[in-house]
Amino acid sequence: MYCDAPDSPRRRATQFAMHKIFDALCRLLAPVLVFTAEEAWAHAVSGVGEAGARSATAATTSVHLQFFPEIGEGVHDASVDQQIEQLLRLRGVIGQALEKARQEKLIGNSLEARVILKCDRKVIGSISKEELEEFFILSDLIIEDAPEASAAVEKTPYRKCARCWRHRESVGQSSAHPDLCDRCESVVASAKKMEGRAPASP
């Protein structure tokens, strides 16, 4: 979320998910963490009184006046739950291989590793390689089809991006930003364009 552009659909989707999680947790924890939940809720709704139709009232400014969250139809998907469970198992396999590599001083952290993951490709489904690397907190992931899950670790040959800290093949290929990966370079370039369009301060 911190590396994508402000208007990136993925970043906005992440923000929306975090908002929904915060909203639900605040309501659910309010009876137990009375003051903490109230402070968190007050911070979240502060300033909404200036938003017209979303004007703050006594009902919105206290979490203890809210109903518990309701799960709408279609939110729960058993197939998604099963896939997440399988991916978490794979992350456990990768985690064990990374810890062994750390103990052997092969890598310092997971972003320095190239992981060769052998697993059933049906588990991964249509998830992109980039999304898997972020889910597993890796810079370099190679996937090979195999009936049993296993992982091998070696040090990635790629340079570290100064912005996102991931080791990417594209780092060093740009003359304008040689210390950035292609994703970070595009975000920085987009931000500079937006700054150029902004009206000058009086």
N, C-alpha and C positions, 0 to 999 in steps of 0.2 A: 504493500500500500504506500510506503514511503518513497518508493522509487518511480512509480508510474506518474504520468502527467496528471494534474488536478482534474482534468475533464475525461480521463481515461474511463471507459465503461467498466473495466475490471476493478479500478480503484473505487468508483462510485458504488459498484455492487458490493464491494467489501465493506464500505462505510455503512451501507444500508443494513447488511447482515449484522455488523457490530452494534448498530443502533437498536435493532430488534432484540439482540441478545441482552444488551444493557437494560432495555425497557423491561424485559421479562425477569431478569435477575433482580432488579431493584424491587419489583413488586413482590417476588417470591421470598426475598430475604428480609423484607421490611418487618415482619413479625418477630424475627430473631435479632437482626442487627438494626434496631430501631433508629438510633441516631445516625449511624453511618449511611443507611439507606435514605434517610430523609435529607442528609447533606448532599448525597450524590444526586438525588432527584431534583433538589432545588437548584443545583448547579446546571443540570441538563435543561431545565425549563426557564432559567433566568433569561430575561429579555424577550420572551415570547409575547409579552403584553404589547409590544410594538408591532406585532405581526398581523394586525387586523383581526381576521376571523379566528385566529389561534390565540386570542387575547387570554392572558393568564387570569385564572380565577382561583378561589380557595380550593376548588376541586382539582385543579391541575398543579397547584404549587405544593401540595402535600402528597407524598406517596401513600400515606395511610388512608387516603380517601379514594384510592384507586381499586378497581377490581383486579383479581388475579388474571393473568393472561389466558386466553383461550386458544386452543390449537384448531385452526381452520381445516376444513376438508381439503385433501390434496397436498397438505404440507408434509405428511409422513409418507415416505416411499420405502417399502421393505427392500426393494432391489438396491436402492442407494445405500441404505443401512448396511446391507451385506457387502457391498463393494468397499465402503469405508472401513468396515471391520477387516477385510482382507488386505487393504492397503496399510492399515495400522500394523498388521502382522508382518508385512514386508518391511515396514519402517523399523520394526524390532530386529529383523534379520540384518538390515543395513546398519543399525545402531551397534550391534554386537561386532560387526566387521570393522566399523570405524573406531570403536574403543580399542580393539586389538591393534589397529594401525597406530593409534595414539600412544599406546604403551610401548610399541616398537619404535617410536620416534619417527615414523614415516611421515606423519602429518601433524600439524598443530591443532587444526580444527576441521570440521566437516567440509567447509568451503574450499579447502585445499585438496580435497580428495577427488579422484576419478573413481567412480564406483561402477563395477560391472555386475549388474543384477541379472541373475538367471531366475526366471519365473514363468508361470503360465500366462501368456499374453491376454487370455480371456479375462484375467483379474484386472488388468489395466484398462481394457475396453478402449474407448475413444479418447481417453485423457491424453493430452499432448505431452511431449517430452519436457517442455518448459514448465508446465504445471506440476509434473511429477518431481522435477528438480526442486521446485519451491516447496512442495509438500514434504519432501524428504530432507530439505535444507541442504542441498548440494549445488555445486557449480557444474559438475560434469557427470552425466549419467549415461551409461550404455546398457541397453536392455537386450538380453538374449533369451530366446524361448527355451523353456525346460520344464519338465514335469514337477520337479521339486525346487523350492526356493532356496537360493544361496547368494552370497555376495562376496566379491573380492575387491580389494582396495589398492590403488596405487596413487602416487602423487600426480596431480594434473599438470600437464606441461604449459598450461595457459597462464597468462599474466592476470594480476588482480585489478579489477576495476576500482578506481579511487572513490567512486560514488556509491555503488551498491555492494562492493567488497566481494563480488562473485568473480571467480576466475573464468574468463570467457575467451573464446577463440578470436573474437573481434577486437579485443583490447590491443591497441597499438596500430590498428589498421587505418585510423583516421588521422589526417595531418592537422586538422583543426583541434581535435581533442584526443591526443594519443593515449591518454591515461583512462579513457572511458570506453565502456562496451557500447555496442550499437544501440541497445535500448536506452541507456542513459544519455547517450549523445543526442538521440532524437528528442528526448524529453527536455534536455537543456536547450537545444535549438528552438523547440517550440516555446519554451518559457521566454527566451530572448525576443522572439517575434511578438509575443503578447506584451512584453514590456515596451517594445517599440511602438505598439498601437495605443498604449495607454496615454490619456491626455496629460499634458504637462501640468504640474502643480503651479498654482498662481504665485 
